[in-house]
Amino acid sequence: MGRSSVPLVAYARAADGVDVTVDQWVGPASFDRLPVHGPHAHDFLVLVLVADGHGGLRVDDRDVPLTPGDVLVVAPGAVVAPSPDALSPATDVWMVSFPVDVVDPRTTGSLVSWRSHPLLAPLLGRGRAGGQRFTVPPGERGWWLEHVRALDDEIRARRDGAAAAVRAYLTLLLIALTRLESAVTEELRDRDEPLLAAVFDVVEQRFREPLSLRDVAAAVGRTPGHVTTVVGRRTGRTVQQWITERRLREARRLLHDTDLTVAGVAARVGFRDAGYFVRRFRAEHGVPPGRWRAAGI
């Protein structure tokens, strides 16, 4: 069945602007609540977190097994075929659904626009736009469940400031996904051409200092244009985006693990202007560094 022949499920927008939905599936019968029982697609993003049990979905003609700790990201437009018979009776699955513009109103539904966004780019994975599966380490699964349940509570309670609170919880979940994506970076380093590995090595060694595309290209002995082409083709990101991602990943670690001031963190990770660091952090994570630290992620 082609994409043009499957039903497209549209996200039902809320009048109060809380455009995130959380559903829990417990056992195979939960599929009875789906709006479409056969193959279908969505115009919104779906994060599927497996708390318990096992099962599987078919995404874009690819069978995706699901086991405890898996997070499956289903992109808008992907053809999903539920397989109720494949779910074990003990299956406990949480599904978080939201339109892409909830993450950033400036972002369109086009997958091309995702590649420049730090919280959406990881969801494209290694070129598989339809469905990307991540595995949450056992020690972090409690945190994921706690935050999904807290997100669900905010959505259901609709307290004052609910839209902002919901977006904050969603942002924390997407940041956690970027951490899981660091394993993808290591895989790219291991399996792709030597030039890509060399670029990642330069970024890893020098992200704490002033570093530009031209610096990276000089370090690997290639022209900036050639490096841009190879990195963009293999990863879907620019060299500068990888530098920024690495700096912010280290910034998150320092905010969590140390008592450094925000200015101190900025200096440690290669931002010479603390004000610019704060603006960049807020733009990419939805909250400034101080509030991110207070949230305790």
Steps between C-alpha positions, in 0.01 A plus 500: 500500500652833395518812713235675291244228575522494881288722728676803649407568863512873580586631847195641680612841621395615848326835548730588792821432305600184690579305185670194652318173566602206720336158469578175679460162335465202735472168317392428141144628552634855523520509121119506496525871596697592189310720251613275213556126539689432178808663349488877541717810537497806729567866436668519843793348688458199728738379771426143611657402835485131594475466878439123507425205279591458137344543161558661166381748240548518128632840394548575131506128415763433766423282803611674820517277810420668831645394835515666845698822491453563128392842374365492147468832317242501220535797267211678330400322181647162595265209424429310821335158512397392851550132578276417798582129483866582554441671836546300817221516763738681737579775253502849658573770242480880527444708189577874485358676192553861393521719187851603402428871555454435873877452520569817303230711330752590230546136400289363216382146446770453236766254610759723332435771760559250782863453409588849624314463830696350794199328658347369177811394306568197726153369417609450140763254617730357236291601203189301603241775511200275564584318820806530721545278805708594803575289808489660845762356740339312794614758755322781312165330434348615828578861410328460162185350651490765770518783247248348260256456790566857618434620144174303497399653833561855374294431189209354697501760783508804266625725781601861441809508282432147371619573146841621623535212746409242234751646256769494772441130574499419130825693454663300781397174330643613168824608667522154653464358148798708386701328772397160369602619154860538616527124444407563137791743477736231622361253246555751219855546623558126489336399174527789256781627284825618662427866420182495709683334788775763475245783511336357813841458661587867438165613642547279806853623566444871435134590568602681822701755301402734213430262212355559154435298187817644351701385804357148476565481127860613546552240774383215274679630191193565283317805369206638701267425207605134483461454876158665492384268221621179667372584848166623368450195280588247772341664806245757381670773703764766447837501671397807701187322621713207619731743681205673667338166589822380663541824695142490626526133591802582716319806639209280611744265671672785685168654604394164643828384654670819623428824685660717232320824427327534164783729389751238616325228303491721191876558521572130551314392187632757254253789521698819558182704559286369790201700379519334159528160669181566698314612187623198305409260780153650537439497124595135469363357826202724573630613841809693615788306661404595856146368465626188324730432796215559747283248312750232598519312173 
